[in-house]
């Protein structure tokens, strides 16, 4: 045997040992891959700052999911561009079940209001389950605004025009669209002030920098109960279980006004089916638990816990609905 052949033998053995784990991994059936997941902490991306409804729900869900998955679920806040920055990050992340998105109704509005999006919600994501529905509520600073009904507020705002402003969680979000629809139905000309999330929005509302907001119930509920903010109406078709004495917009005289906010979990579309199936199952188990439902009741959220197919159908229906509303409201963002 030549000296060169003898020298190559150790090198070939070393290379075979290096490639063996990859070969064995590729040979594993899909169920075995799913059983090995999660192999590290799972990151749940929240496309808004800490303190808002999306963040509160994500942390409550993540805490309980970490127990059933046997790995930590880490919530990361990636706010900006009406929740689309965080969504884009997840869409382009490794599809191994370790990076997920806490999505919301804002993502079904974005395709209609943004001329260009770097991702496609219906093609680049695998829906797992809708976690909860949360009503939006028209709130005003109780100390600065004497109005106790929608009619009184509209009359007050018309006298003050163009001085009244409302805050939202960002351009192209549900709050922005609700505000635009409110203007169209009341004839008001309000100034829209976009924020990166409910935390800074609520701070400015309490401080009197803006007069009103259409935020979800969760971040403003404690302030309503303390009397610092006054709830005038909820934007959903039914009253909120957390605010049973607050009328709907329809009851307040604005016919056909019915928009709520859903929150749910999505994964990158190429995530293995076995992993998304397990994730969906574990999420639904959490939502069905008495402990989690009590937590949702505390923050004014209604539990859902649907299947991936049902969530996908919901996303399709809401995307079509908001496309029509956005076109009528003439809201566009470059």
GUPALUM-823593 format. One record per atom (N, C-alpha, C, O): x, y, z. Coordinates in steps of 0.1 Angstrom, whole numbers, plus 2048, in hexadecimal, padded with zeros to 3 digits. Each point is the difference from the previous one (the first is absolute). Layout:
REM residues N
XYZ...
END
This chain:
REM residues 334
8097F48007F780C80080980C80080A8018077F28097F180980C7FF7FE80980D7F77FF8078148097FB80080980B7F480A8007FB80380A8028027EA7F580A7FE7F37FA8047F78078068077EC7F77F37F98037FF7FF80F7F58028068167FA8018007FF80F7FD80D8067FA80180B80B80A7EF7FE80D8067F28057FF7FA8088087FF7F37ED7F28047FE7F67F98097F580680380F7EE8027F67F98087FB80780D7F48008028158068067FC80780C7F680C7FC7F780380780D8047EE7F880B7FC7F27FC7FC7F68068038097EE7F57F37FC7FC7F77FB80C7F48038018137F78097F97FB80C7FA80D8077F57FF80581380B7FC7FC80C8077F48077F97F780480780A7FC7EC7F58067F87F37F88027F580680180C7ED7FF7F47F78027FA80280E7F48008018148028097FB80280D7F980E8017F680180780F8097F27FA80D8007F28007F97F78078058087F17F17F48007F87F57F68067F58017FC8107F680C7F77F68057F48068087F57FB7FD80C80F80C7F48058067F68067F77F47FE8028118097F37F68057F77F97F57F87F48027FD8137F48007FA7F47F87F67FA8097F57FD7FC80E8018117F77F98097F38098027F57FB80180D8128007F580A8027F77FF7F47F48008018128007F37F88007F47F87F37FF7F57FF7FA8117F680C7F97F37FF7F57FE80A7F77F77FF80881280B7F680080A7F28027FA7FF80A7F87F77EF80B7F28037FB7FB80D80680580480B7F28027EF7FB80D8047FB80080F8038098077F67EC7FD7FB80080E80C80180A7FF80680B80C7F47F180C80080980580E80180580480B7FB8037EA80580E8007F78098098058088077EE7F57F87F68088098027FD80E7FF8098098057EA7FA8027FD80E80D80780680080380C8097FF7EB80D8078047FE80F8028088068067EC7FF7F57FD80E8027F880280D7F77F880380B81380480A80B7FE80D7FC8068017FA80B80A8097EE80D7FD80580780B80780B7FF8047EE80D7FC80580C8067F48098037F57FD7FC80D80E80B7F58098037F98057F38068027F67ED80080B7F88047F57FE80F8027FC80580B8068037EA7FE80E8007F28047FA7FD7FC7F57FB80B8137F38057FB80280F7FE8018088097FF7FC7EA80180E7FC7F38088027F67FC7FA80B80F80D7F480980280480C7F88098078037EF7FD7F380380B7F77FC80E8067FE8097F88017F88157FD80C80780880180C8067F68047FB81680280880180D7F97F980B7F57FC7FF81280380C7FB7FA80C7F480880680080C7FE7F77ED8087F58078067F38007F97F580280780A7FB7EC7F48007F97F97F28008067F78077EF8087F37F87F48018087F47FA8007F580580680D7EF8087F67FA80B7FA8098027F480180581580680A7FD8097FB7F880C8067F68047EF80F8027FA7FA80C7FC7F27FD8027F78077F78077ED7FB7F37FC80C7F67FE8007F580380A8117F680C7F77FC8077FB80D8047F58007FD8148098077FC80D7F87F68088067F78067ED80B7FA7F87F68078007F37FA8007F58067FF80B7EC8017F37F980D7FA8018017F480280A8147FC80E7FB8008037F980E8077F68007F581080B8037FB80D7FA7F18018067F78067EE8077F57F97F38018057F77F68017F48038038107F18057F87F680E7FA8048037F47FD80581480980D7FB8057FF7F48098097F88007EC8078077FE7F58097FD7F37F98057F58037F380C7F27FC7F57F980B7FB7F58017F57FD8078157FF80A7FD7F680D7FC8068087F97F97FA80A81480D7FC80680B8097FC80C7FD8037F180E7F780A80A7FC7FB80E8037F48027FF8148088047FC80D8027FA8067F38057FE7F57F080A80D7FB8087F580380E8027FB80680A80E8007EE80580D8027F880A7F88007FF7F37FA80B8137F980A7F880980C7FD8078058097FA7FE7EA80980B7FB7F780A7F97F87FD7F780981080D7F880B7FA8088057F580B8058017EF7FB7F38068067F47F68097F97FA7FD7F680480F8107F58097FB8058087F380C8017FD7EA8047FC8038097F57F77FD7F47FC7F57FE8028167FA7F97FF7F37F27F98027FD7F77F87FB80D8127F37FA8018007F18027F77F97FA81380180D8017F28038077F87F58017F48018028127F48057F97F580F7FC8018057F77F980381180F80E7FD8018027F38078087F77FC7F180780F8017F38077FB7F47F88067F58007EF80D7F87FB7F67F780B7FC7F68027F47FD8048167FD80A7FD7F680C7F88068067F87F97FE80C81380B7F98077FD7F18018087F77FD7EB8068077FC7F18027FF7FA7F28047F47FF7F78127F87FE7FB7F280D7FB7FA8017F67F980A81180B80D7FD7FA8097F880A80C7FE7FD7EF7FE80E8087F980A8007F17FC7F97FB7F78107FD8108017F27FD7F37F98047FB80280B8007F67EC7F37F98028027F38077FE7F57FB80680C8128027F48087F880080D8027F78087F48117F87F780080C80580880C7FA7FF80B8128077F480680780B7FE80F7FF80480880A7F57FD7EC7FD80F7FF7F28017FB7FC7FB7F57FB80B8137F28027FD7FC80E8008078098067ED7FA7F57FB80E8007F38008077F77F87FE80881280B7F38038077F980A7F780280C8017F67EF7F67FA8087F67F38068057FB7FD80B7FF80D7ED7F48078047F98047F48047FF7F57F080780D7F78057F580880A7F87FD8017F480C80681180880A7F98067FA7F38028067F68027ED80B8077F97F57F67FD7F58057FE7F47EE80280E7F77FE7F57FC80D7FA7FA8007F580980B8127FD80D7FA80C8057F87FE8077F680E7F580E80C8057F98017FE7F180480A7F97F77EB8028017FE7F17F880B7F88038037F57F38028127F880A7F980580E8017FE8097F78097FA81480480E80280F8037FC80380B7FD8057EA80380E8027FC8027FD7F17FB7F57FC80A8147FD8027FD7F180A7F57FE7FE7F87F680C8068138097F57FE8037FA80E80380780A7FB7EC7F78047F880C80B7F67FC7FF7FA7F680B80481380B7F77FD7FC7F18028087F77FE7EB8068057FC7F38037F17FF7FB7FA80A7FE8017EA8017F27FD7FD7FA7F880C8047F58027F38118057FA7FA80C7FB7F27FD8027F78087F78087ED7F97F37FD8097F57FA7FD7F57FF80F8107FB8097F67FA80C7FD8088067F57FF7FE81480A80D7FF8077FE7FB80E80A7FE8077EA8007FE7FD7FC80E7F77F48007F87FE7F880A7FA8137F77F48037F980480D80580180A7ED8027F57F980380C7FF7F48097FF7F57FC80280E8118007F680A7F28008087FA7F68018038158057F38028077FE80E8038098078047EA7FD7FC7FD80E8057FE7FE80F7F97F880580E8118028007FF80F7F48078067F97FA8098048127F27F58078077FB80C7F78078047F67ED80080D7FA80C7F97FF80A80B7FC7FD80C8078107F180080A80A7F980C7FA8048057F57F18008117F980C7FB80980D8008088018097F68077EE80680E8007F68098077F47FE80081180C8077F780980780480F7FE80C8038007EB8057FE80280E7FF80180680E7F78008088158057FB80380580E80580F7FE8068037F77F680581380580D80180680380E7FD7F880980B8127F880680480D7F48068087FB80B7FC8027EF80F7F480480880280E8067F68088018167FC80280280E80680080B7F57FC80B8038087F17F180180A7F67F48017F77FD80A7F97FB7EB8067F48007F77F47FD8087FE7F58057F88147FC7F47FE8087F67F77F97F67FC80780B8007EC7F67F87F97FE7F380780A7F98047E98037FD7FD7F38077F97F77F67FB7F580480480F7F07FA7F77F58078037F380680B7FF7F77ED7F78068027F37FA80D7FA8078087FA7EC7FA8087F980C7FA80680C80780280A7F98007F681480680C80680E8037FC80480B7FE8047EA7FF80D8027FC8018067F28078097FD7F07F17FA8008057F27FC80F8008068087F97F07FC80F7FD80E80180B80980580380B7FB8047F080F80C80780680B8017F680680B7FE7FD7EA7FA80B8007F77FD8097F48098067FA7EA7FB8027FD8097F480280E8048048087F77FA7FC81580280E80580F80380080480B7FE8047EA80580E8028028087FE7F380C8038007EE7F97F58087FD7F480880B7FC7FB80C8008117F27FB8067F27FE8097FD80C80B7FA7FE7F180980E8097FE80C8017F38068097FD8077EE7F97F68007F38068087F67F98018007F38067F88148097F67FA7FD7F28067FC7FF80C8077F77ED7FF7F280680C7F87FD8078037F67FD7F581380C7F87FE7FD7F27FC7F57FA8028158007F77FE7F27FB80D7F880380A8078047F67EC7FA80D7F88018098017F48097F97FF7F48107F88088027F47F88017F47F47FC7FF8128097F67F98017F37FC7F37FB8087F68017EC8087FA7FB7F47FB7FC7F680A7FD7F47FC80280F8117FB7F780A7F18018017F98097FA8017EE80E7F18008027FC80D8057F68067FC8117FF80E7FC80D80780080C7F67F78088008137F87F680080A7F67F47FF7F77F980A7FD8037EA7FF7F57FE7F77F38038087F68057FA8097F78127F48038087FE80F8017F58057FF81680280480080F8007FB8067F47F880980080D7F27F47FC8057F37F17FE7FE7F98087FB8027EC8097F27FD7FE7F78088097F58057FC8107FE8107F980880A7FF80F7FA7F58068018157FF7F880080D7FA7F68007F57F88097FF8087EC7F87F68007F57F27FF8057F78077F98067F28117F27FF8057FB80C8087F48028018158058057FD80C80880280D7F97FA80B80580D7F57F180480D7F980A80880780380C7FD8047EE80C80B80780880D8007F78027F77F880681380B80E8017FA80A7FF80B80380A8068017EA7FD8097FE80C80F7FF7FB8027FC7F580780781480E7FE7FD8057F28057FE7FD80B8077FB7EB8057F380480E8008058098067F97FA7F581380D7FF8058057F28027FB7F980980D8027EE8057F280180B7FE80B8098088017F57ED80680A7FC80A8067F27FC7FA7FA7F78108028108057F27FE7F97F58088047F57FE7F380F80A7F97F68087F780780B80080C8017F97EB8067F680580A80780780C7FA8098068127F27FE80780680B80280F7FF7FA80880880D7FD7EE80280E7FE7F38087FC7FE80B8047F97EE7F57F38067FD7F880380D7FB80B8018047EB8087F880280C80780B8097F98088068147F87FA80780B8087FC80E7FC7FE8088088027FA7EA7FD80D7FB7F18038027FC80C8027FB7EA7FD7F28028037FE80480E7F880A80380E7F08067FF80380E80680E8037FB80780980F7FD7EF80780D8027F980B7F980480C8027F27F17F67F980B7FA8058047F27FC80A7FB80F7EF8008058047F37F77FD7F58018077F57F67EF80C7F67FD7F77F37FF8078007FE80C7F58037ED7F38018067F97F28017F77FE80980C7F97EF7F97F37FF8087F67FA80A8027F97F17F18088067F57F97F67F57FE7F680080780D7F77F07F77F57FD8077F38038007F67F980880A8128087F48037F87F48057F48018028137F47FF7F97F48057FD80280F8078088067F07F07FF7FC80280E80C7FD80A80180880A8087EF7F380A7FB80980980B80680080180C8068087EC80A80A8067F980B8078068088077ED7FA7F77F980C8067F67FC80B7FA8088068047EB7FC7F57FB80980380580E7F68058078167FA7FE80380580E7FE80F8017FB80480B8088037EB7FE80F8007F18047FF7FC80A8067FC7ED7F37F28038007FA7FD80E7F880880580C7ED8017FB7FD80D80480A80B7F980280A8138047F480580A80A7F980E7FE8018088087F97F97EC7FA80D7FD80880A7F97FC80B7FD8117F180080880A7F87FC8017F280280A7FA7FA7EB8007FA8007F27F27FC8017FB7F98097FD80D7ED7F27FD7FF7FD7F87F38038057F57F67F080C7FC7F87F57F38057FA7F68018088098027EC7F48057FA7F97F67F87F38007FF8147F77FA7FA7F57F880A7F67FC80C8037FF7F07F17FF8087F57FB7FD7FF7F17F58037FB8157F97FD7FF8007F17FB7F27FB7FE7FF7F47FF7F88147FC7F27FC7F18007FF7F98098058017ED7F57F27FE7FE7F97FE80D7F48038028137F68087FB7FD80D80780880B80C8047FD7EE7FE80E80780780B80B7F78058007F47FF80A81280880B7F98067FC7FA80D7F980780880A7ED7FB7FD7FA80D80880780C7FC80080B80F8077F180880780A7F980E80380380680A7F67FF7EC7F980D8017F17FF7FC7FC8067F77FD7F28117F27FE7FC7F780C7FF7F58007FA80F80B80D7F780C80080480A7F57F980A7FF8117F27F98048097F67F97FC7F38017F47FC7F88157FD7F97FD7F48097FD7F480C8038007EF7F67F68077FE7F37FF80D7F87F78088038117F97F37FF80C7F77F28007F97FA80B7FE8017E97FF7F37FF7FA7F58058097F88087FC8097F48117F680580A80280F8027F68078038167FF7FB80280E8017FC8087F480180C8007FA7ED7F67FB8077F48087FF7F37FB8057F68107F480B8097FF7F47FD7F27F98067F68047F08097F37FC7F47FB80A7F97F78088067F97F97ED8098097F87F880F8008058097FB7F97F980B81380E8028058037F38087FB7FF80B80D7F87F08037F380780E7FB7FC8027F97F680880B81280E7FB7FE8057FC80E80080880A8067EC7F68077FB80C80E7FC7FD8048017F48047FC81680E7FC7FD8037F28057FD7FD80B8087FB7EC8047F280380F7FF8028078087FA7FD7EE80E80E7FE8028037F17FE7F87F88068128047F38037F27FE80E7FD7FD80880A7FD7FC7E980280E7FD7FE8027FA7F27F87F77FC81380D7FE8037FB7F380F7FC7FF8088058087FB7F17EF80E7FC7FE8048027F27F78027F78167FE8068048017F27FA7F47F87FF7F58067FD80D7EE7F87F77F88077F27FE7F97F67FF81480A8018087F47FD8027F780D8077F67FF7F480F80C8027F880C7FA7F27FE7F47FF7FC8137F68087FA7F37FE7F37FE8067FD80580B7FA7F47EE7F27FE8047FF7FA80E7F78048078127F37FC7FF7F980D80280A80B7FA7FF80B80F80B7F380280A80A7F580A8017FB80380B7FF8017EA7F58098017F37FA8067F98068078067ED7F67F47F880680280080F7F68028078167FB7FE8027FF80E7FE80E8067FA80180B80C8097EF7FF80E8057F18048017FC80580A7FC7F87EC7F28048007F97F980B7F880680780B7ED7FB7FA7F880B80380680D7F78018098168027FA80480580D7FA80E8027FC80380C8038057EA7FA80E8027F17FF8047FC8078097FD7F07F07F27FE8027FE7FB80F7F68048068127F37FE8007FB80E80180B80A7F880080A8118097F380280B8097F38098017FC80480A7FF7FF7EA7F48087FF7F47FA8077F88078058077EC7FA7F57F98068017FF8107F77FC8068158067FF8027FF80E7F980A8087FF80C7FC7FC7F18107F980980880880B8057FC80C8018117F280280980A80480280B7F680080C8038027F07F08028097F57F48087FE80080C7FD7F47EE8037F38077FE7FE80A80B7FA80B7FD80A7F280F7FE80A80B80980C7FD7FC80C8028107F27F980980B7FC7FA8087F580180C8007F97EE7F67FA8077F57F58098057FF80B7FC7F97F080D7F580780680580D8077F980A8008127F480780680C80780380B7F780080C8048047F17F080580B7F67F68037F58038077F77F17F480B7F58037F68017F97F37FA8057F680C7EF80A8017F97F37F77F48007FE7FA80B7FD8027E97F87F47FF8087F57F98058027F67FB7F28118087F57FA7FB7FB7F37F48007FE8157FB7F97FB7FA7F48067F17FF7F87F78038148077F98067F37FF7FB7F87F57FB7F48028058117F27FC7F97F480B7F87F980B8008057F27F97F180A7F77F88078097F67FC80B7FD8107EF7FE8078087F67F88037F480180A7FA7F67EC8027F78027F47F680B8037FE8097F77FD7F88157F680A80380780E8017FA80A7FC8127F680980780D8018048057F27FF80C7FD8057EA7FA8038047F27F38067F980180A7F97F47F080A7F38057FA7FD80E8057FB8087F98077F98147FE80D80780980B7F97FB80B7FE8127F280080980A7FA7FC8037F280080C7FD7FB7EA7FB7FC8037F37F380A8008008097F97F77F38107F480880080280F8057FB8097FB80E7F880F80380D8068088097F67FE80C7FF80B7ED7FA8088077F67F78067F580180C7FC7F57EC7FF7F68057F67F880B8067FD80A7F97FE7F58147F780A80680880D8017FA80A7FD8127F580880780D8028058067F380180D8008017EB7F68038067F37F580A7FB80280A7FB7F17F18087F58097FC7FF80C8097FD80B7FB8057F38127FF80C80980B80A7FD7FE80C80180E7EF7FD80B8097FD7FE8087F380380C7FF7F87ED7F77FD8077F37F680B80280180B7FB7F47F280D7F680A80380580B8087FC80C7FE80D7F180B80680B80980B8077F980580B8058007F07F080B8067F880D80280980680A8007FD7EB80780D80080980B7F87F87FE7F57FD80D81280080B7FA7FA80D80480780180C8048097EC7FC80D80380580B7FC7F67FF7F57FB80A81380380B7FD7F78097F580680A7FC7F9
END
